[in-house]
């Protein structure tokens, strides 16, 4: 129990000793994160559209593919793959004249199923909010058009097209969140550096360090005695040499 108390005291002693360094590193990390988030990272906007897959489509897909689906999620996963495939995205890029590849566009698209429903959401991220809306709606239109020829079904409906809000808000970066993360990371890193410096410091500073190093008790210690320089003052006299006229001060 005593060893644990001593160890805990030593930990707090190290933190107190390196407190200024910990504060400086933490503040610098937080400020740097804020500067980068506000000044260097470009805002990214997101637009989403929803399509509805009817039950009739599910039956058609199961009969064509020769598969039996246990629930709606299985065939909707097939649509999700098709939505992000080069077959659809290449046509979107060509029709909108986008300066990107299918793989590049794919990295900015997220297709999800709304719970256990038959509604599929298509979310597109872009630095231009209007462009994100256009791409999301175009993906839905191309998919609705091509899925009929691809799988001989026509029960895909655009439920909610993407729209341009009056005041678009970027989804990232999130400066406050980034600064909070930087604060935690900076604090952890600075504390780790403080303990590392203390571990690497093998200099002897007090009698406790001697006891730990030699394993012997300290019987006594000699304090440092500061000697004050005493300046003697003497009366100055002038001795005049009658012949040379020289003046000497003592």
C-alpha positions in Angstrom: 0.0 0.0 0.0 2.9 2.3 0.8 4.6 1.6 -2.5 1.5 2.5 -4.4 1.2 5.8 -2.6 4.8 6.7 -3.2 4.5 5.7 -6.9 1.4 7.9 -7.2 3.2 10.8 -5.6 6.1 10.4 -8.0 3.7 10.4 -11.0 2.1 13.7 -9.8 5.6 15.1 -9.2 6.6 14.4 -12.7 3.5 16.0 -14.1 3.9 19.0 -11.9 7.6 19.3 -12.9 6.8 19.1 -16.7 3.5 21.0 -16.4 4.6 24.0 -18.5 5.8 21.7 -21.3 2.5 19.7 -21.2 0.4 22.9 -21.5 2.5 24.3 -24.3 2.3 21.1 -26.4 -1.4 20.7 -25.8 -2.1 24.4 -26.7 0.1 24.2 -29.8 -1.6 21.1 -31.1 -5.1 22.6 -30.6 -4.2 25.8 -32.2 -2.5 24.1 -35.2 -5.6 21.9 -35.7 -7.8 25.0 -35.7 -5.6 26.8 -38.2 -5.5 23.9 -40.5 -9.2 23.2 -40.3 -10.3 26.8 -40.9 -7.6 27.9 -43.3 -6.3 25.0 -45.3 -9.0 22.3 -45.5 -11.6 22.8 -48.2 -15.2 22.4 -47.1 -17.0 19.4 -48.4 -20.8 19.4 -49.0 -23.2 16.4 -49.3 -26.4 16.0 -51.3 -28.6 12.9 -51.2 -31.4 11.4 -53.2 -33.7 8.5 -52.4 -35.0 5.8 -54.7 -37.8 3.3 -54.0 -37.6 -0.4 -55.0 -41.0 -1.9 -55.2 -41.9 -5.5 -54.3 -42.6 -6.3 -57.9 -39.0 -5.6 -58.7 -37.9 -8.0 -56.1 -40.0 -10.8 -57.6 -38.6 -10.1 -61.1 -35.1 -10.0 -59.9 -35.4 -13.3 -58.1 -36.9 -15.0 -61.1 -34.3 -13.7 -63.5 -31.3 -14.4 -61.3 -32.7 -17.8 -60.4 -32.1 -17.1 -56.7 -34.4 -17.1 -53.7 -34.0 -14.1 -51.4 -34.9 -14.5 -47.7 -35.6 -10.7 -47.3 -35.5 -7.5 -49.1 -32.0 -6.6 -48.0 -30.4 -9.2 -50.2 -31.6 -7.9 -53.5 -31.2 -4.3 -52.4 -27.5 -5.0 -51.8 -27.4 -6.0 -55.5 -28.8 -2.6 -56.5 -26.2 -0.9 -54.2 -23.4 -2.6 -56.1 -24.8 -1.7 -59.4 -25.3 1.9 -58.4 -21.5 2.3 -57.7 -20.4 0.2 -60.6 -18.5 1.7 -63.6 -21.4 0.7 -65.8 -23.5 3.5 -64.1 -20.8 5.9 -63.1 -19.1 6.0 -66.5 -22.4 7.2 -68.0 -22.8 9.8 -65.3 -19.3 11.1 -65.9 -19.9 11.3 -69.7 -23.3 13.0 -69.5 -22.1 15.6 -66.9 -18.6 16.0 -68.5 -16.9 15.4 -65.1 -13.1 15.5 -64.9 -12.8 12.3 -62.9 -12.8 8.5 -63.3 -15.4 6.0 -62.2 -13.1 5.0 -59.3 -12.6 8.6 -58.2 -16.3 9.3 -58.3 -17.0 6.1 -56.5 -15.0 7.3 -53.5 -17.3 10.2 -53.1 -20.6 8.2 -53.2 -22.2 6.4 -50.3 -25.2 4.1 -51.0 -27.2 2.9 -48.0 -30.5 1.2 -47.3 -32.9 3.0 -45.0 -33.3 0.5 -42.2 -35.2 -2.6 -43.4 -37.2 -0.6 -45.9 -37.1 -0.7 -49.7 -35.7 2.8 -49.9 -32.1 3.3 -50.9 -30.3 6.6 -50.3 -27.6 7.9 -52.6 -25.3 10.4 -51.0 -22.7 12.4 -53.0 -19.9 14.5 -51.5 -18.3 17.4 -53.4 -16.5 20.6 -52.7 -19.3 22.4 -54.8 -22.7 22.0 -53.2 -24.5 22.5 -56.5 -22.3 19.9 -58.2 -23.1 17.4 -55.4 -26.8 17.9 -56.1 -26.4 17.5 -59.8 -24.3 14.3 -59.5 -26.7 12.7 -57.0 -29.8 13.3 -59.2 -27.9 12.1 -62.3 -26.9 8.8 -60.7 -30.5 8.2 -59.7 -31.7 8.9 -63.3 -29.1 6.8 -65.0 -29.7 3.9 -62.6 -33.5 4.1 -63.2 -33.0 4.1 -66.9 -30.3 1.4 -67.2 -31.7 -1.0 -64.7 -34.7 -1.7 -67.0 -32.4 -2.9 -69.8 -29.9 -4.5 -67.4 -32.3 -6.7 -65.4 -35.6 -6.2 -67.2 -37.4 -4.5 -64.4 -39.0 -1.0 -64.2 -40.1 -0.7 -60.7 -37.5 1.8 -59.6 -38.9 5.2 -58.6 -37.0 8.4 -57.6 -38.7 9.1 -54.2 -36.8 12.2 -53.2 -34.5 14.1 -55.6 -31.6 16.0 -54.2 -32.2 19.7 -53.8 -29.9 22.7 -53.3 -30.5 24.3 -49.9 -30.5 28.1 -49.5 -27.6 28.1 -47.1 -25.6 24.9 -47.7 -23.6 23.7 -44.7 -20.4 21.6 -45.2 -20.3 18.2 -43.5 -16.5 18.4 -43.1 -14.2 19.6 -41.9 -15.5 20.0 -38.4 -13.1 22.5 -36.8 -14.5 22.1 -33.3 -14.3 18.3 -33.4 -10.8 18.4 -34.9 -9.6 20.8 -32.2 -11.1 18.6 -29.5 -9.3 15.6 -30.9 -6.1 17.5 -31.2 -6.5 18.6 -27.6 -6.8 15.0 -26.4 -4.0 13.8 -28.6 -1.7 16.7 -27.7 -2.4 16.1 -24.0 -1.7 12.4 -24.2 1.5 13.0 -26.3 2.8 15.6 -24.0 2.2 13.5 -20.9 4.0 10.6 -22.6 7.0 12.9 -23.5 7.1 14.1 -19.9 7.4 10.5 -18.5 9.9 9.6 -21.3 12.1 12.6 -20.4 11.9 11.7 -16.7 12.9 8.1 -17.5 15.9 9.1 -19.6 17.0 11.6 -17.0 19.6 9.6 -14.9 21.2 12.6 -13.1 21.3 12.6 -9.3 19.5 15.5 -7.8 18.7 14.6 -4.1 19.3 12.0 -1.4 16.4 10.0 -2.6 18.1 9.4 -5.9 21.2 8.2 -4.1 19.2 5.8 -2.0 17.6 4.4 -5.2 20.9 4.2 -7.0 23.1 2.6 -4.3 20.4 0.9 -2.2 21.9 2.4 0.9 20.4 4.8 3.4 21.6 8.4 3.5 23.0 9.2 7.0 23.5 12.9 6.4 23.7 15.7 3.9 25.9 18.8 3.7 24.1 21.9 2.7 25.7 24.3 0.3 27.3 27.3 2.1 27.4 30.5 0.2 30.4 32.7 1.2 29.9 36.3 0.8 32.8 38.2 -0.7 33.8 40.8 1.8 35.3 43.8 0.3 37.7 45.6 2.5 37.7 49.3 2.1 40.8 51.3 2.6 41.4 54.9 2.7 43.0 56.2 -0.4 46.2 58.1 0.0 48.2 59.9 -2.5 51.9 59.8 -2.5 53.5 62.4 -4.4 56.9 61.9 -5.7 58.8 65.1 -5.4 61.0 64.5 -8.3 58.7 62.8 -10.9 55.4 64.2 -9.7 53.8 60.7 -10.0 50.6 60.0 -8.1 49.9 56.5 -6.7 46.6 55.4 -5.3 46.4 52.7 -2.7 
